[in-house]
Amino acid sequence: MRMERSEFYPPEDLFEKARVRMDQLKKAGERVDYITFVADGEPTLDKNLGREIDLLRSLGPRVAVISNASLIWMDDVKEDLYKADWVSLKVDAVEQETWRLVDRPHGGLYIKRILEGIEGFASNYRGTLATETMLVKGVNDGLECISQIADFLVGVRPSAAYILVPSRPPAEEWVKRPDMDNLKEIYAVMSEKLGPVVEMVGGDEEDSFFFTGDIVKDVLSIASVHPIREDVIARLLTDRNCDWDIIEGLLKQGVLESYCYENKRFYVKKVGERGMRHEASRPESGSSS
């Protein structure tokens, strides 16, 4: 786990890969609204983020960055994110102990500093700002905690305040989503303070991915970012007239691994196969939420 910004990839290499993919989408007749930074970890750890945004903007679509906000207190991070058209920041708690239980951050990070950074960023940002709050049963789903989060977000004034629940296999087996009755109460509290910008996200995995002609590459590309449901893979295989032997082969090679969560089977690219991780307070596949 780290909190120092570093260079991970040459910006020009990233741009070239995005350009090739954009060409594929154009030929397939697909429309692209945003090019989104959603790294296998935390995108603001990349010190070239601002340069990359500038390069990708030349391809036409708007640029979005999904961040856990752990480094938003850094001035250079703010400057990079100001360049994006759409930014999402995580606010899972406003109290130190609860925040640490949910996000398990780097020991050198402190929620007070992060919240101040979010406020500073929001006051100067001219793009579309969204927030995400991941709820974990028995940790940050109490109404007092929710009310504190909502009070903070009132000052931030996000265009959208998303409430999320765990839908993919978490790092800890004890992590569960809040009960439905509790979620209704949480939504009511948030909506009363923030109005119609609050949106409850059910958590079902999006399956409207764009696919190339290489089935193995497609599966590994998705599974390297987040776990992919078994039914999504099955539908992809069916659409391409392929059978499950392809997935069995990847499992035997040790490239993919599978496990269950909430009675659903997921597949993820093994950590050792993912290359350099972008980590700050919590990588996507290494947090309790």
VEXVEX-69438 format. One record per residue (C-alpha): residue in one letter; x, y, z. Coordinates in nm, 2 decimals. Each point is the difference from the previous one (the first is absolute). Example, Ala and Ser with C-alpha at 12.3 -4.5 7.8 and 13.67 -1.06 7.14 Angstrom:
# residues 2
+------+--------+--------+--------+
! gupa !      u !      v !      w !
+------+--------+--------+--------+
!    A !   1.23 !  -0.45 !   0.78 !
!    S !   0.14 !   0.34 !  -0.07 !
+------+--------+--------+--------+
END
This chain:
# residues 289
+------+--------+--------+--------+
! gupa !      u !      v !      w !
+------+--------+--------+--------+
!    M !   0.00 !   0.00 !   0.00 !
!    R !   0.13 !   0.34 !  -0.09 !
!    M !  -0.09 !   0.37 !   0.00 !
!    E !   0.28 !   0.16 !  -0.21 !
!    R !  -0.08 !   0.09 !  -0.36 !
!    S !   0.22 !  -0.17 !  -0.26 !
!    E !   0.03 !  -0.06 !  -0.37 !
!    F !  -0.15 !  -0.33 !  -0.10 !
!    Y !  -0.03 !   0.01 !  -0.38 !
!    P !   0.11 !   0.25 !  -0.27 !
!    P !  -0.30 !   0.22 !  -0.07 !
!    E !   0.05 !  -0.04 !  -0.37 !
!    D !  -0.03 !  -0.38 !   0.03 !
!    L !  -0.33 !   0.04 !   0.18 !
!    F !  -0.12 !   0.24 !  -0.26 !
!    E !   0.09 !  -0.23 !  -0.29 !
!    K !  -0.19 !  -0.29 !   0.16 !
!    A !  -0.30 !   0.22 !   0.05 !
!    R !   0.02 !   0.13 !  -0.36 !
!    V !   0.00 !  -0.36 !  -0.13 !
!    R !  -0.30 !  -0.09 !   0.21 !
!    M !  -0.18 !   0.32 !  -0.11 !
!    D !   0.06 !  -0.11 !  -0.36 !
!    Q !  -0.15 !  -0.34 !   0.08 !
!    L !  -0.31 !   0.16 !   0.15 !
!    K !  -0.05 !   0.23 !  -0.29 !
!    K !   0.02 !  -0.29 !  -0.25 !
!    A !  -0.25 !  -0.19 !   0.22 !
!    G !  -0.24 !   0.30 !  -0.01 !
!    E !   0.02 !   0.05 !   0.38 !
!    R !  -0.04 !   0.34 !   0.16 !
!    V !   0.25 !   0.11 !   0.26 !
!    D !  -0.11 !   0.27 !   0.26 !
!    Y !   0.29 !  -0.03 !   0.24 !
!    I !   0.35 !  -0.14 !   0.02 !
!    T !   0.02 !  -0.10 !   0.37 !
!    F !   0.29 !  -0.05 !   0.23 !
!    V !  -0.09 !  -0.28 !   0.23 !
!    A !   0.33 !  -0.17 !   0.08 !
!    D !   0.07 !  -0.33 !   0.18 !
!    G !   0.05 !   0.22 !   0.31 !
!    E !   0.01 !   0.38 !   0.02 !
!    P !   0.05 !   0.20 !  -0.32 !
!    T !   0.14 !   0.32 !   0.17 !
!    L !   0.31 !  -0.20 !   0.11 !
!    D !   0.11 !   0.05 !  -0.36 !
!    K !   0.20 !   0.32 !  -0.02 !
!    N !  -0.07 !   0.02 !  -0.37 !
!    L !  -0.37 !   0.01 !   0.04 !
!    G !  -0.04 !   0.36 !  -0.11 !
!    R !   0.21 !  -0.06 !  -0.31 !
!    E !  -0.20 !  -0.31 !  -0.08 !
!    I !  -0.33 !   0.19 !   0.03 !
!    D !   0.14 !   0.27 !  -0.24 !
!    L !   0.10 !  -0.27 !  -0.26 !
!    L !  -0.33 !  -0.20 !   0.02 !
!    R !  -0.21 !   0.31 !  -0.03 !
!    S !   0.13 !   0.04 !  -0.36 !
!    L !  -0.18 !  -0.33 !  -0.09 !
!    G !  -0.34 !   0.18 !   0.04 !
!    P !  -0.19 !  -0.15 !   0.29 !
!    R !  -0.02 !   0.17 !   0.34 !
!    V !   0.24 !  -0.13 !   0.28 !
!    A !  -0.12 !  -0.15 !   0.33 !
!    V !   0.20 !  -0.10 !   0.31 !
!    I !  -0.12 !  -0.23 !   0.27 !
!    S !   0.21 !   0.06 !   0.31 !
!    N !  -0.01 !  -0.12 !   0.36 !
!    A !   0.10 !   0.36 !   0.10 !
!    S !   0.29 !  -0.12 !   0.22 !
!    L !   0.24 !   0.25 !  -0.16 !
!    I !  -0.24 !   0.29 !  -0.07 !
!    W !   0.17 !   0.21 !   0.27 !
!    M !   0.31 !   0.03 !  -0.23 !
!    D !   0.01 !   0.31 !  -0.22 !
!    D !   0.14 !  -0.18 !  -0.30 !
!    V !  -0.28 !  -0.26 !   0.02 !
!    K !  -0.26 !   0.28 !   0.00 !
!    E !   0.16 !   0.16 !  -0.30 !
!    D !   0.00 !  -0.32 !  -0.20 !
!    L !  -0.37 !  -0.07 !   0.09 !
!    Y !  -0.11 !   0.35 !  -0.09 !
!    K !   0.08 !  -0.11 !  -0.36 !
!    A !  -0.26 !  -0.27 !   0.00 !
!    D !  -0.36 !   0.05 !  -0.11 !
!    W !  -0.15 !  -0.23 !   0.26 !
!    V !   0.15 !  -0.11 !   0.34 !
!    S !  -0.13 !  -0.24 !   0.26 !
!    L !   0.14 !   0.01 !   0.35 !
!    K !  -0.06 !  -0.25 !   0.28 !
!    V !  -0.15 !   0.11 !   0.33 !
!    D !  -0.06 !  -0.32 !   0.21 !
!    A !   0.01 !   0.17 !   0.34 !
!    V !   0.10 !   0.33 !   0.16 !
!    E !   0.12 !  -0.14 !   0.33 !
!    Q !   0.36 !  -0.14 !   0.02 !
!    E !  -0.07 !  -0.34 !   0.16 !
!    T !  -0.30 !  -0.09 !  -0.22 !
!    W !   0.19 !   0.11 !  -0.31 !
!    R !   0.29 !  -0.22 !   0.09 !
!    L !  -0.23 !  -0.30 !   0.05 !
!    V !  -0.16 !   0.04 !  -0.33 !
!    D !   0.29 !   0.11 !  -0.22 !
!    R !   0.30 !  -0.14 !   0.18 !
!    P !   0.22 !   0.29 !  -0.12 !
!    H !   0.38 !   0.05 !   0.00 !
!    G !   0.12 !   0.09 !   0.35 !
!    G !   0.11 !   0.34 !  -0.11 !
!    L !  -0.34 !   0.11 !  -0.12 !
!    Y !  -0.26 !   0.19 !   0.22 !
!    I !  -0.36 !   0.06 !  -0.08 !
!    K !   0.00 !   0.36 !   0.12 !
!    R !   0.26 !   0.09 !  -0.25 !
!    I !  -0.18 !  -0.19 !  -0.28 !
!    L !  -0.34 !   0.17 !   0.08 !
!    E !   0.17 !   0.34 !   0.00 !
!    G !   0.15 !  -0.09 !  -0.34 !
!    I !  -0.34 !  -0.10 !  -0.14 !
!    E !  -0.15 !   0.33 !   0.12 !
!    G !   0.29 !   0.20 !  -0.16 !
!    F !  -0.03 !  -0.19 !  -0.33 !
!    A !  -0.38 !   0.03 !  -0.01 !
!    S !   0.01 !   0.38 !   0.05 !
!    N !   0.23 !   0.05 !  -0.31 !
!    Y !  -0.10 !  -0.29 !  -0.23 !
!    R !  -0.20 !   0.10 !  -0.30 !
!    G !  -0.09 !  -0.34 !  -0.13 !
!    T !  -0.26 !  -0.25 !   0.12 !
!    L !   0.08 !  -0.13 !   0.35 !
!    A !  -0.15 !  -0.33 !   0.13 !
!    T !   0.05 !  -0.17 !   0.33 !
!    E !  -0.02 !  -0.37 !   0.09 !
!    T !  -0.08 !  -0.14 !   0.35 !
!    M !   0.05 !  -0.38 !   0.04 !
!    L !  -0.21 !  -0.14 !   0.28 !
!    V !   0.12 !  -0.30 !   0.21 !
!    K !  -0.25 !  -0.16 !   0.24 !
!    G !   0.08 !   0.08 !   0.37 !
!    V !   0.28 !   0.24 !  -0.08 !
!    N !  -0.12 !   0.32 !  -0.18 !
!    D !  -0.37 !  -0.07 !  -0.05 !
!    G !  -0.12 !   0.15 !   0.33 !
!    L !  -0.22 !   0.31 !  -0.04 !
!    E !   0.22 !   0.22 !   0.20 !
!    C !   0.30 !  -0.08 !  -0.22 !
!    I !  -0.22 !   0.05 !  -0.31 !
!    S !  -0.12 !   0.33 !   0.13 !
!    Q !   0.36 !   0.12 !   0.05 !
!    I !   0.09 !  -0.10 !  -0.36 !
!    A !  -0.31 !   0.18 !  -0.13 !
!    D !   0.08 !   0.31 !   0.19 !
!    F !   0.35 !   0.00 !  -0.15 !
!    L !  -0.13 !  -0.05 !  -0.35 !
!    V !  -0.23 !   0.29 !   0.04 !
!    G !   0.30 !   0.23 !   0.00 !
!    V !   0.16 !  -0.19 !  -0.29 !
!    R !  -0.31 !   0.03 !  -0.22 !
!    P !   0.06 !  -0.29 !  -0.23 !
!    S !  -0.21 !  -0.04 !  -0.32 !
!    A !  -0.06 !  -0.36 !   0.10 !
!    A !   0.05 !  -0.18 !   0.33 !
!    Y !   0.00 !  -0.37 !  -0.05 !
!    I !  -0.07 !  -0.25 !   0.27 !
!    L !   0.15 !  -0.34 !  -0.07 !
!    V !   0.01 !  -0.34 !   0.16 !
!    P !   0.25 !  -0.29 !  -0.04 !
!    S !  -0.09 !  -0.20 !  -0.31 !
!    R !   0.33 !  -0.17 !  -0.08 !
!    P !   0.21 !  -0.23 !   0.22 !
!    P !   0.16 !   0.21 !   0.28 !
!    A !   0.33 !  -0.05 !   0.16 !
!    E !  -0.16 !  -0.11 !   0.33 !
!    E !  -0.28 !  -0.26 !   0.02 !
!    W !  -0.18 !   0.19 !   0.28 !
!    V !  -0.07 !   0.29 !  -0.23 !
!    K !  -0.37 !   0.01 !  -0.08 !
!    R !  -0.24 !   0.25 !  -0.15 !
!    P !  -0.25 !   0.18 !   0.23 !
!    D !  -0.36 !  -0.14 !   0.03 !
!    M !  -0.26 !   0.14 !  -0.24 !
!    D !  -0.19 !   0.17 !   0.27 !
!    N !   0.32 !   0.17 !   0.12 !
!    L !   0.08 !   0.11 !  -0.36 !
!    K !  -0.34 !   0.16 !  -0.03 !
!    E !   0.06 !   0.20 !   0.32 !
!    I !   0.35 !   0.10 !  -0.12 !
!    Y !  -0.14 !   0.12 !  -0.33 !
!    A !  -0.27 !   0.20 !   0.18 !
!    V !   0.26 !   0.17 !   0.22 !
!    M !   0.23 !   0.08 !  -0.29 !
!    S !  -0.28 !   0.13 !  -0.22 !
!    E !  -0.14 !   0.22 !   0.27 !
!    K !   0.33 !   0.18 !   0.03 !
!    L !   0.12 !  -0.01 !  -0.36 !
!    G !  -0.31 !  -0.02 !  -0.21 !
!    P !  -0.04 !  -0.18 !  -0.33 !
!    V !   0.38 !  -0.04 !  -0.07 !
!    V !   0.00 !  -0.31 !   0.23 !
!    E !  -0.01 !  -0.33 !  -0.20 !
!    M !   0.00 !  -0.35 !   0.14 !
!    V !   0.20 !  -0.23 !  -0.22 !
!    G !  -0.12 !  -0.36 !   0.03 !
!    G !   0.34 !  -0.14 !  -0.06 !
!    D !  -0.07 !  -0.25 !  -0.28 !
!    E !   0.30 !  -0.02 !  -0.23 !
!    E !  -0.02 !   0.19 !  -0.33 !
!    D !   0.02 !  -0.24 !  -0.29 !
!    S !  -0.02 !   0.23 !  -0.30 !
!    F !   0.37 !  -0.02 !  -0.07 !
!    F !   0.16 !   0.07 !  -0.34 !
!    F !   0.18 !  -0.31 !  -0.12 !
!    T !   0.27 !  -0.05 !  -0.27 !
!    G !   0.04 !  -0.32 !  -0.21 !
!    D !   0.23 !  -0.16 !   0.25 !
!    I !  -0.21 !  -0.18 !   0.26 !
!    V !   0.29 !  -0.08 !   0.24 !
!    K !   0.13 !   0.35 !  -0.02 !
!    D !  -0.35 !   0.14 !   0.07 !
!    V !  -0.06 !  -0.22 !   0.31 !
!    L !   0.35 !   0.08 !   0.15 !
!    S !  -0.04 !   0.37 !  -0.08 !
!    I !  -0.32 !   0.02 !   0.21 !
!    A !   0.12 !  -0.24 !   0.27 !
!    S !   0.32 !   0.20 !   0.05 !
!    V !  -0.21 !   0.30 !   0.12 !
!    H !  -0.27 !  -0.17 !   0.20 !
!    P !  -0.16 !  -0.34 !   0.05 !
!    I !  -0.23 !  -0.10 !  -0.28 !
!    R !  -0.32 !  -0.21 !   0.06 !
!    E !  -0.02 !  -0.35 !  -0.13 !
!    D !  -0.33 !   0.08 !  -0.19 !
!    V !   0.17 !   0.29 !  -0.18 !
!    I !   0.28 !  -0.22 !  -0.12 !
!    A !  -0.24 !  -0.27 !  -0.10 !
!    R !  -0.20 !   0.25 !  -0.21 !
!    L !   0.32 !   0.13 !  -0.16 !
!    L !   0.10 !  -0.35 !  -0.09 !
!    T !  -0.34 !  -0.08 !  -0.15 !
!    D !   0.00 !   0.31 !  -0.21 !
!    R !   0.34 !  -0.10 !  -0.14 !
!    N !  -0.09 !  -0.36 !  -0.05 !
!    C !   0.27 !  -0.11 !   0.25 !
!    D !  -0.03 !  -0.25 !   0.28 !
!    W !   0.10 !   0.00 !   0.36 !
!    D !   0.32 !  -0.19 !  -0.07 !
!    I !   0.17 !   0.34 !  -0.06 !
!    I !  -0.07 !   0.10 !   0.36 !
!    E !   0.10 !  -0.34 !   0.14 !
!    G !   0.33 !   0.04 !  -0.19 !
!    L !   0.07 !   0.34 !   0.16 !
!    L !  -0.08 !  -0.14 !   0.34 !
!    K !   0.24 !  -0.29 !  -0.05 !
!    Q !   0.27 !   0.24 !  -0.12 !
!    G !  -0.04 !   0.20 !   0.32 !
!    V !  -0.09 !   0.32 !  -0.18 !
!    L !  -0.35 !   0.01 !   0.13 !
!    E !  -0.14 !  -0.09 !   0.34 !
!    S !  -0.36 !  -0.03 !   0.11 !
!    Y !  -0.20 !   0.03 !   0.32 !
!    C !  -0.35 !   0.05 !   0.12 !
!    Y !  -0.17 !   0.30 !   0.16 !
!    E !  -0.37 !   0.03 !   0.09 !
!    N !  -0.06 !  -0.33 !  -0.19 !
!    K !   0.15 !   0.13 !  -0.32 !
!    R !   0.33 !  -0.12 !  -0.15 !
!    F !   0.25 !   0.25 !  -0.11 !
!    Y !   0.32 !  -0.02 !  -0.20 !
!    V !   0.30 !   0.23 !   0.04 !
!    K !   0.35 !   0.02 !  -0.15 !
!    K !   0.25 !  -0.11 !   0.26 !
!    V !   0.18 !   0.28 !   0.17 !
!    G !   0.34 !  -0.12 !  -0.10 !
!    E !  -0.11 !   0.02 !  -0.37 !
!    R !  -0.12 !   0.36 !   0.02 !
!    G !   0.33 !   0.18 !   0.00 !
!    M !   0.07 !   0.33 !   0.18 !
!    R !  -0.28 !   0.08 !   0.24 !
!    H !  -0.13 !   0.36 !   0.06 !
!    E !  -0.05 !   0.01 !   0.37 !
!    A !  -0.08 !   0.28 !   0.24 !
!    S !  -0.24 !  -0.03 !   0.29 !
!    R !  -0.15 !  -0.32 !  -0.14 !
!    P !   0.02 !  -0.18 !  -0.33 !
!    E !  -0.33 !  -0.11 !  -0.14 !
!    S !   0.07 !  -0.37 !   0.05 !
!    G !   0.18 !   0.05 !   0.34 !
!    S !  -0.26 !   0.18 !   0.21 !
!    S !  -0.27 !  -0.12 !   0.23 !
!    S !  -0.26 !   0.18 !  -0.21 !
+------+--------+--------+--------+
END
